[in-house]
Amino acid sequence: MGSGKRHQKPNRAKGVIDPEALRAHMQQQAVEAGVAAPPVVPVCLTKLVSTSASDREEGCVDITQFALQPSHHTALKYHKAHRKVAQLLRDENVHVRGAAAAALRNLLTNDTSDDDALLEEVVTQDLVAQTIVTSVTELMSQYPRVSEALGQAKLAAANAAHDISTADEEHDVVTQEEQLTTLLTGIEQALEENDVVTQEEQLTTLLTGIEQALEENFELASVVGEGSPESADILSDAAFLSQVATVVCELSVSTREHSVNAAVAAAELLSLLSADNDAVASFIGSGLSSEQLHALNSWIQGVPPTSTAENKSPSAISPRLLRLCVALAGTLVNCAPNEQNATRVLPIINYALTALPFKEWCRVLPLLSEDCNLADEVRTLAVSQSTDRLRSLQAAVDLLGTIVSFVCEAHHDEEDDEVAFMQNPHAALLSNSGVFSNVGEVIKDLLQPFPDATCMRALREATPKGDASTLQHLFLSVEVGVFGLASTLLMMLPVASLGPFNVVWRAIVSALQRRYELATADAESLTIATESPAALNLLFLQLESLAEMSWTVQRKDTSGASEVQPQDLDVFTRLAWSPKASAETKIFSVGTVSCVGMRYRSTSIEAMTACSRFCNGMLVDEATTVDVRAEAANSLMDLFDNEAYDETLYVPLGLHASLTDVLNRV
C-alpha cells in the first residue's frame, strides 16, 4: 500500500545467496516434488509490527478486505494473521484497536475449516473475550471525557466566531499606531481561532475512533460469543453487560452516526448473548436502571426514548435504528419467552417484515455498478440502508421462529403439527397478529424466480467488490432463515395459506432446482458459490429447508393436487447423492421421493422403479448415516407393503436382500 521510488537491485557479490533466487529455487523444488510452496508473507502482515500507528491500522484494514477472498484468507491463515491481529486488540491507539477487531472478525467468519481452529486459538491463547471486556471498559471510561471536551471545544469555537463577527467597527480616523495594534489583535484572534478548530478536529477524530472501536469490539464479541461457550460466559459478566446496556441506551439517541452504529452493535450482542442465558436474563430482569428500562421499552415499540410525540410509528425511525429495535425485542423474548412479551414485540416484527429481499436487491443494484453517478456519500447511505433493512428482516425472522417455538412447545411428537396448532390456545396470538400474512409475502418473494434476469445474474455472480459481496452473502443468509422458518410454518399451517397445492409445489421445486444448479456449477462459471465456500455452505442450508418443505407438501397432498414431473424426482436424487448434502437433506429427499412413489405406484411402474432404485441406493450406501438408511428402509417397506410389485420389482431389484441384510444388522 505504501509508495516510494523503486530502487535498482544492487549487484550481488560473488558467493552471496540471492534471497529471491533461493525462494524461486525452493518453489520450483516444491512443484517438482508435488508439494505446495508456502505462501509469501503478505505485505499487510509486515505493517502490523510497524512503529507507526497509521501503518498498523492500514495493515488491519487490508486484512479485513483480503480475508473475504478464499485464496488470500488461506495465505493469511498460514502465516497466523489471526494471532498477530488479536495482539493488536490491546494496542494503545484506539483506531488500531478498532481496525484489529474488524480484521479478526472477518478472519474468523470467513474461515472454512470444520474444526474452528482459528477461533479456538484466539480464544484460548490470546484470551480475546477478556481482551474485549477490558478494551470496552477502557473505551467507555474515555468516551464521556472526550465527548465533554469536544462539546467545550465546539462552544469555544462558536464563541470565538461570535466575538469576531460582533466586534465594534471603528469608523474614526486612527493613528498608524492604532492601526498596527488592531492588526496585531486580529492576528492573535485568528491564531487563537485556529488553535480551537485544530483542537476540535483532534477531539472529533479521537471520539470517532472510540465509537468505531466500540462498534468493532461488540461485533467481534458477537462472533466469539456465538462460537465459544466459554467466551459467552465471560461476556455475560454483569459489569460488562452494564457497559453494553449503557452504550445501547445512551449512544442510541446521539446525533453522531458512529455513536448509533456502536449502539446497534451493542444491542445485537445483547440479543445474541441472551439466548438460553440465565446470567443475561437476570441482568435484564434486575440489573437495569429505570432510565435504561424506559429506553428498552421505548425502542421495542419503535419509538426513541427521547420522543414526546404520541402514536409515533416505527416508520419514523431509520433502518439502522430498526436493527436496534428488533435486537432489543429479541433480547426481551429470549430472556422471558411468554405471551405478554410476544404480544409486545409482534408489531416491530411485522414492520421489519415489510422489506422484501428481492425488491431491496433490485433497488440497490444500480448503486453498486461502476457507472453510478451519485455522490459517494449518497450511494453509501443508500447501500447502508438496504443492508440495514435486510439485517432487520433477518433478525425479525429469527425472532418470529423463537416465538413460534415457545407457542408450540406443548405439542407432542406423535401429534399432527397442523391439528396441534389449530387446537393450541395460544395460536391466536400469532394468527390474529397479521404476522403470517407478512412472512408469507417474504417467503413467496424468495421462492419466485427473479422477474429481472439482470438482477438475478448480479446476485449470483462472483464479485470482488466489497459492498456487492457483502450484500450477496447477507442475501443468502436471509434466505437460509426465511426458508428455515417457512419449513416450520408449512408443517403447522395448511399449504393453502401459501397458495394452491400445485402452485406451492412448483414454486418450491423450482427454487430448489435453481439453487442446486448454482451450488453445483462448474468452477469456470465464476459464481458466488464457486468463489466463496461460505456462500456454498449457505446454499446447501437453503437446499436442506427446501427439501423438507417438499416432503411436507407431498405428505399433506392426499388428493394428488401437486403435479409431479419426471425431472422433479431427478433433482431430489441428485441432491441426495451430493457429497455436500447433509444427512437431514438426504432424509428429506428420500421422504419426498417415497411419497411420490406411493402416489404413482398403482399407475406408473416407471415411477415405482425410479423411486425403488433410489431408496435402495441410499439403503446400501455404507457412507450414509444410520438415520438416512433407516428412512430408506422404511420407505421401501411402505412402497411394497401391498406385494403388488414383488415379482416385477421387489425381488429382481434385490430389495428383499438389501432389507434383510440391514435388518439382520440391527
N, C-alpha and C positions, 0 to 999 in steps of 0.2 A: 504493500500500500504506500510505502514511502517513496520519495522522489530524490533525484540527485543525478550527478553526472555518472556516466558509465566510464569506468577506467579500463584501459587495456590490461590484459593479463600480463604479469611480469614473466620474463623468460625464466624457465626453471633451470636451476643449476644441475649439472650432471650428477646423477646418483640420488637426487631428491625425488621422492614419490609425489606425483601429481594426484591430489585427492579426487579430483573429478575423473581422472583416468582410472584410478583404483575403483571408484564407485561403478563406473561403466563396466570394468572388468568383472566385478563381483556380480553385477546384474546379469551379464552375459553368462557367467558360470551358473547362476541360479536358473536361468532359462534353459540352458543345456541340461541341467540336472532335473528339470521339471519341477523346480521349487519356485514359488512366487517370491520375488525380491521384496524386502521390507519397504514400505512407503517412505519417500523422502520426508524429512521433518518439515511440515508446513511453516511458512514464514510467520503466520499468526501466532504460533506457539512460542517463537523466539521473542515476540513482543511482550508476552506475559511476564517475562522476567526483567523487563526494561526498568530503569530507574525513573523513567518518565511516566507519570500517571496517564497522560493522554495516549501514550503508546500502549500501555496495559489495557486501557479502555478500548482502544481501537482493535487490539488483538481479540478481546472478548466479543466485540461486535462482529468481527469477521467470522469467528467460530459459530456464533448464533446463526449466521446465514449458511455457512458451509455444512453445519450439522443437518440441514434439511435435505442434503443431497447424499444418497447412499454411498457413492464412491468416496466422497470426502469424509463422510462420517466414519467409514472403515479406517481411513488413514488417521483420523483424529483419535479413534478408539485405540489403535495400535500404539500410538505414542502417549497414551494415558492422559489425553487432554482433560478428561473429566476430573482427574485428581488435581491437575495443575490449576484448573479453573476453580475448583472447590476451595483451594487455598486462598484465592483472591476474594472470597466472601468476607474475609477478615481485613481486607485492605483498608488503609487509613483514609483513602479517598472515596467519598460516597458515590461518585459517578462510576468508579471502577467496580465497587460492590454491586451496584445495580446491574451493570453490564455483565458481570460474572454470574449473577443469579440467572439472567436471561440465557446466557450461553449454556450453563449447566442444565437448565430446564430443557432446552432443545436437544442437548446430547442425550438426556435420559429418555425423553418422549419419542425420539426417533431411533432408539436402539432396537434392532430387530431380533436380537438373541432371545432365546426362550428362558434363560436362566436368571435374568435380572442381575447379571454380574456387576454391571456398572452401578446400578442403584445400591446393591449390597456393599460395594467398595466405598462409595462416598458416605453411606450411612454409618458403616461400622468403623472405617478408618479415618474419615475426615469429619465425622460427627456433624453432618450437615444440619440435622434438626436442631441440635443445641446451638450451632452457629447462627441459624436463622433467628432463634429466640433471642440470643444476645444482640444480634445486629438490629432487630426490630426495636428492642428496648433502648438501645443507644440512639437510634434514629428518632424515636418518639420523644426522647429527652431533648434532642436538638430542635425538633420541629417547632414547638411553641416559642423558643427563644429566637430562632431565625425569623419566624413569621412576624413576631412582635417588632424585631429590629427592622424588618422590611417595611412594615407599616409606618414606623417612625421616619425612615428614610424617605418614603413617599410623601409624608406630611411635610418634612423639611424641604423637599424639592418643590412642593406646591407653594409653601410659604415664601420661599426664595423667589419663585416666579411672580408671585403676587406682589412682593415688595418692589421688585423691579418695575412692574407694569404700572404701579400706583404712585411711584415716586413723584414728588413735586417737580414740575418743569420750571426752570428759571428762564424768564424771557428778558431780564435786565442785562445790560451790558456788564460783562465781568472782566476782571483783570486777567492778565496772562497767568498769574499765579493761581487764581481761582480755576481757570480752565484746566491747568495741569493737575490740580487737586481733584477736580471732577473726573478727569480721565483715569487717574490712578485708582480712584474709588471704584470706577466701573470695571477696571481690570481685576481688582480684588474680588468684586462681586461675581464676576464671570468665573474666576478661578474657584471660588467657593461653590458656585453652582455646579461646575464640572466635577468637583470632588463629591458632591451629593449624588449626582447622576451615576458616577462610577461606583459609588458605594451601593446604590440601589441596584445597579446591574449585577454586581457581585453577589448581593444577597438574593436576588431573583434566581440567579444561576444555582446558588447553593440550595435554596429551597426546592427548586425543581429537581435537583439531584436527589435530595432527601425523599421527595414524593415518588420519584421513579424507583429509587432503591426499595422503598416500602412496597410498591406495587410488584416489583420483580421478586422480592423475597416472599411475598404472600403467594404468588403464582408458583414459585418453586416449592413452597411449603405444601401446596395442594398436590403437587406431583409426588413428593416423598411421603406425604401423609397417606395418600391413596395406595402407594405401592409397598409401604413398610409399616406394619402394625406398631413396631417399636417407636418409629418416628411419630406416628399418630398419637401415641401415649404422651410423648414429650411435648408435642404441640397442643395437647389438651390440658396442659397445666393452667390452673385458674389465673395466675398472674399474667401469662401470655394471652389467654383468652380475653382478659380485661383490656390489654393493649389493642387487640383486634377489634373489640367492641367500640373502643374509643375512636379508632380510625373510621369505622363504619358510621358512627353517629355524628362525629364532628366534621370529618372531611367530606362527607356526602353532601353537605349543604354549602360547601365552598363554591366560590365562583371560579376557582382555578381548575383548569382541565385536569392537570396531573393529580391534584388532590382527590378529585372524583374518581379517577382511574384507580388510585390506591384504595379508596373506599369500596369500590366494586370488587377488586381482587380480594380484599379482606372479607367481604360478605360471602363470596363464593368459597373461600377457605372455610369459613364458619359452617356453611351448608354441608360441605364435604365431610368435615370432622364430626358433624352432629349425627350422622347415620349410625344407629346402634352404639351410641357412645354415652354412657351414664355420666361421665365427667362433664361433657358439654351440656347435657340435659340439666344437670344440677346447676351449672353456671347460669344457663338461660333462665332457669326457674327461680334462682335466688341471688345470683351474683350481679345482676344488672341494676344500675341506679334508676330512679324514677324517670330522669331525663332520657336515659337510654331506652327504657321500656316504651316511653312515648314515641321516640324516634322509630323503634322497631315496629310498633303498631301502625304508625302513620305510613311508613314505607310499604308495609304489607298491603295496605289499601291503595297503593299507588299515588300517595299524596306526600309531598315534602313535609317534614315535621315543622318547618317554619311557616307553612302556608296558613293563611287566615281565611281563605276563600272556602265557602261551603259547597258541598257536592262536586268537588273538583274531580275530574275524570283522569284515569291513567294516561289518556291520550295527550295530556298536557306535559308529561314528563318526557325526557329524551330517551332514545333507545338505550343509551348507556346506563341510565338510571333504572330503566326497566329491568336490566340484568340484575341490579342490586335488589329490586323489589322481589323478583322471583326467587333469588338466592335466599333472602331472608324468610320468604314464605316456606321454602324448603326446610330451612333450619327449624322453624316453628313446628312443622308437621313431623319432622324427624325426631324432635325432642318429645313431642306429645301427640302421637297419631290418634286422634279422636274425631268424632263427627263435628264437634264445635269448631276445631281448628281447620278441618277440611272445608267447612262452610265459609270460613273467613278467607281462605286463600283461593277458592274456585274463581272468583271474579278476576283476579290478576292472572290466573292460568288462562282463562277464556280470552283475555286481552292479548296475551302473548301468542296464543294460537292463531291469531288473525294474520300473522306473517306466513304467507305461502312460499315454500322454499324455491320452487321453480320460478315464480314471479320475481322473487328477490334476486335470483341469479341473473335472469334476463334484464332486470333493471340495472344491475351494477356492471354487467359485461362491457358495455361501451366505455365505461370509465377505466377499464383495465387495458384497453388497447393502446398501442404506441401512438396513434394519431389523435388521441383525446386532446382537445384544445382547451379544456377547462384549466383554470389555475390550479397549481398543485395542492394548495390548501383546501380548495373546494372539492377536488377529486378525492383527496384523502378523507375528508369529512364524510362524503357520501359512501365511500367504501367502508369506513368505520361504522357508519350507521347500519348498513346492511349486515355487517358482521355481528353487530350487537343484537339486531333483531333475530338473526339465526341462532345465536347463543341463548337468547331468552327463550326462543321456541324450544330449543334442545332441553333446557333446564325445566321448562314447563311440562314437556312430555315425560321427563323422568319423574317429576313431582306427581303428575297425574297417575303414573304407574305405581308410585308409593301409596297413594290414596286408594287406588283400586285393590291393591294387595291387602290393606287392613280392612277394607269394607268386605272383602271376600274371604277373610282368614277363617271364618267359621264353617266354610264349605268343606264337605268331606270328599275324599278322593273318589269314593265309589259313586258319588252323585254326578248327574249330568250337569255340566257347568251352566248351561243356559237355563235349565229348570231351577237350579240352585239360586241363580242370580234373580230370577223372577220372584222367588219366594223370600228373598233376603229383605228384612225390614229396613235395612239401610240403603237399599238400592235406589230409592227415590232421591237420596242426596245427590247422586250423580245424574240420574235420569232427568230430573227436573231443573238441572243447572244449565242446560244447553251445551255442556262440555262435549258430549258425544257427537253432537252435530258439528261443532267446530273442529274437533280432532278428526272427524270423518272427512272433512274437506281437505285437511292436510294429507291424510292417507291417500285420498283419490288424486291429489296433486302430484304425489310422488309415484303412484302406480302408473299413471298415464305416460305415454311417450311424449317427448318434447314436441310441441307443435312447430317449434322453430329449430330446424336442423343445425343452423349455425350455432345456436346456444348450446345444443346438445354436444356438438363436437368440441366446443370450447371447454365445456365442463369435464369432458373425459380425456382430452388430450394432455400429454405431459407438457408442463411449462416450467421454465426456470424462474419466472417472475415471482417475487415473494408474496405480494398481495393475492395474485391469482391462485398460487399453490395453496396458500393458507385457506382461502375460501373453498377450494376444491375439497380439501381434507375435512374442513368443517361441514361441508355439504354431505359428504359420505358419512360422517359421524351422526349428523341429524337423521339421515336415512336409517342408520342402524337403530337408533332409539325409536323412531316412528314405527318401523316395521316390527320391532320387538313388542311395542305396546299394541299395535294392530293385531298381532297374533293372539295376544291375551284377550283383547276385546272381541275378536271373532269367535272365540270359544264361549264367551259369556252372552253375546248378543246374537239375534237372528242374522243370518247372512244378508237378508233383505234390508238391513239397516244401512248397508253399503250400496245396495242396488240389486237388480235381478241376478239370480244364480249364475247364469251363463256369462253375464257382463263382468261380474266379480271374478269368476274363474279365469276368463280370458285375460283380464287385467293383471291378475296375479302371475299367471303363467308367462305372459308376455314380459312382465317386469323381471321375472326370474331369468328368462331366456336372454334378455339384453344384458343383464349383469353377469350371467355366466359367460357370455361371449367376451365381455370386457375383461373378466377375471382370467380367462384362458387365452387371451390374444397372444400372437407371436411377439417375441421381443422386438422385432423390427418395426412393429406398429407404433412404438413410442407413445403408448397410452399412459395414463397416470398409474395404472395397475402394473405395467411393466417397469416403470421407473421408480416406483415407491412401494417398498414392502409393507409400509403402514397402510397405504391405500388398498393393497391387495387383501390384507387381513380384514379391513373394514368391509370389503365387498363380500368376502366369504361369511362374515357375520350376517350381512343382509340376506345372503342366499339361505342361511340356516332358518331365519324367520320366515322367509317367503316359502320355503319348503314346508314348514309347519303350518302356515296358512293354507297351503294347497291341500294338505292332508285333512285339515279341519273342514274345508269346504266339501271335499269328497265324502267325508263321514256324514256330514249333515245333508248331503244331496240324496235323499232317499227316493226321490221321484225321477232322478236321472235328468234333471234340467240343465246341467252343465254339459256342454258338448265337448267331449274329449277327442282330440285329433291324434293321429299316429305320432306326429312329431312331439306331442306333449310328453308321451312316455319316454321318448328318446332323450329329452333334456334332463329328466329325472334320473335316468340310468347313468348318463354321462356325468352328471353332478355327483352321484353317489360313488362313482369309481374314481373321482378326482382325488389325488393324494392329499390335497389341502382341505378336503371336506371333513368337517368334524363328525364325531360319532353320532351326535344328535341329527346332523344333516342327513347322514346315511339312514338313520331310523325313520325320519320323516319321509324320505324318498321311498323307502321300502313300503311304508304305510300307504303312501299315495298310490303307488303302482299297484299294491294289493287291492285297494278299494276299486280302482279302475278294472282290474281283472275280475273282481266279484261282480261288478255290474255287467260285464260283457261275457261272462263265462257260458251263458246259455245261448248266445247269439254269434260269438266270434271265437273260433278256435285259434285264429292268428293272435288275437289279443291275449288269450289264455297262455299261448305258447311263449309269447314275449315276456309276460309277467312271471311265468313259472321259471323260465331260464334266468331272469334277473334275480329273483328271490333265491334261487338255488345257488347262483354265483356268490351272493352275499353270505349264504349259509356255509359254504365250504371254504370260504376265504379265511385262511388262518390269520391273516393280518388284521382282520376286523375285530372289534371288541365283542365281548360276550353278549352285551345288550343288543348290538346290531344283529348278531347271529340268532339271538332269541326271537327278535322281531321277524326275521326272515323265516324262521321255523314256524312261528305262529301263523304267518301269512300263508305259507304253503299248506298248512293243515286246514286253514279256512277255505282256501281255493279248491281243495279236493275233498271237502267233507261229505259231498254227496256221491262220491265214487263214480261220477259220470265220465271222467276222463282217465280212469285207471288204466285202461288198455291202450289208449291213444297217447297219453302224455305222462302220467304218473310213473309208470314202470319204464317206458322207453327212455325218458329223460334222466332216469336214475334217481328220481326224487325220493323214492322209498328207501333206497340205500343211504342217501345223504341224511335223511331224517333219523333213520335207525342208528347211524353212526354217531350223530350228535346226541341223541337220547341215551345211548349207551355210555357216553362220557359224563353225563350229568349225575 
